[in-house]
């Protein structure tokens, strides 16, 4: 079982069709997309597909607070996104991905190949690998 799990890679279990945002996207449009696509966050990419941030529902709470306290509504994704993004390489072992999730509060990591976004892996995606050995 151990050998099977160690042979599995992030690329085999990642989601490929994911929501992404550009830094100059309206944050209100981004919030609408998060709600309608039923995702709690999405990578922010530049014009070359490089991950430059992550926008989560939690980040968007500031939009609500700004509207309430400062009577300001909106702005750009770049004003709210987190820029300290930990990405994971597509060829990374699924076991190493499990270790990363185990030591982090993050629910999903952007997956990159040569620094370009190719997908996203979630805790649930990693757990699906257990079905291989069940």
N, C-alpha and C positions, 0 to 999 in steps of 0.2 A: 504494500500500500504506500509506503514511504517513497519508494522509487517512482511509482506512478505519479504521485502528487508533485514531486520535485521536477518531473519531466514536463508538467503542464505550464503554459505561459500565460501571461496577462492577455496577450493578443488573441488567444483562443476563447476567452471569456468576456472580453470587453464589449461594450455597446459601441457600435460604429455610427449610428444615426442619432446624433446628439444635438441638443440646443447649444448654440454659441451666440455670443454677442460681440459687437465691435465697441471700442472704447467711446466712440461718439454717438452710440445709440441712446435715444431718450430713455431715461430710467423708468419712466411711466410705461413706455412700450415694453421694456424688459420685464417689468412686473406683470403686465398683462400676459406676456409669453410664458412666464413661470407658472402663472395660474392656469392658463388654458392647456399647457402641455403637461401639467401636473408634475413638475420637477421642482426640487427645492434649491437648485443652484445650477450655474452653467459657467463654463470657461469663457474668458474674454480673450479674443485673438486679434492680432494685428493683420495687416493686409497680406502678410506672407504665411499666415497660419500658425505663427508662433504664439504660445500661451503667454499672455502678459498679466493676467489676473483671473479672479474668480468672483462672480457675483452670486450671493446667496440670499435666501429669504431674510436671514438675520441682517445682512447688510442693508436690505431694503427697508427694514424697520426705521432706519434713520430718515428715510423719505417721509414716513408717517409722522415722526416726531418734528421734523422741520415744518411740515404743513401745519401741525398743531401749534407749535410754540413760536415759530418765526413767520408763519403765514407765507412760506415759500413752498411751492410744489414743483417737483421735477428736478431737472438737471440731467447730466450725462452719466452713463454707466461708469466712466472713468472716475467720477467724483465719489463713488460709493464702493467700488470693487476693492477687494483685498489684492495686494500685489505680491505678497509673500507666498507664492504658489509652489507647492511641492508636487511635481509631476512624476510619473513612473514610466519607465521605458517599456515598450511593447514586448520585448523579449525577456522581461523580468519573470522569474519563476513565480507561480501563483502562491507558493509558500512564502516567498519574500514579501509579496503583496499582503498576505495575511499578517505578517509581522509588522508591516507598516501601519495597517489598520489597527492592530492591537495596541500600538504605542501612540495613537493619534486620535483626537476627537473627530477627525474628518470622516465624512460618510462616503465620499467618492474622490478619486484622483483623476486628473486628466492624464491620458496616455499619449506619449510622444514617441516619434521615430525620427531620429536625427533632428530633434528640437521642434518638429512640426506636429501639431495635434492630429492624431489618427483615431482617437476614441476616448472613452471614459470607462473606468472600472469602479464598481460600487462594492460595498460589503456583501451584498446579496450575490453579485456576480462571482465573487471569490468563493462563497459558500456553495454555489452550484458545482464547483469542482469536486466537492465531496461526493456528489452523486456518481462520479466515475468509479469510486472505490466501494460504494455501498453495496 
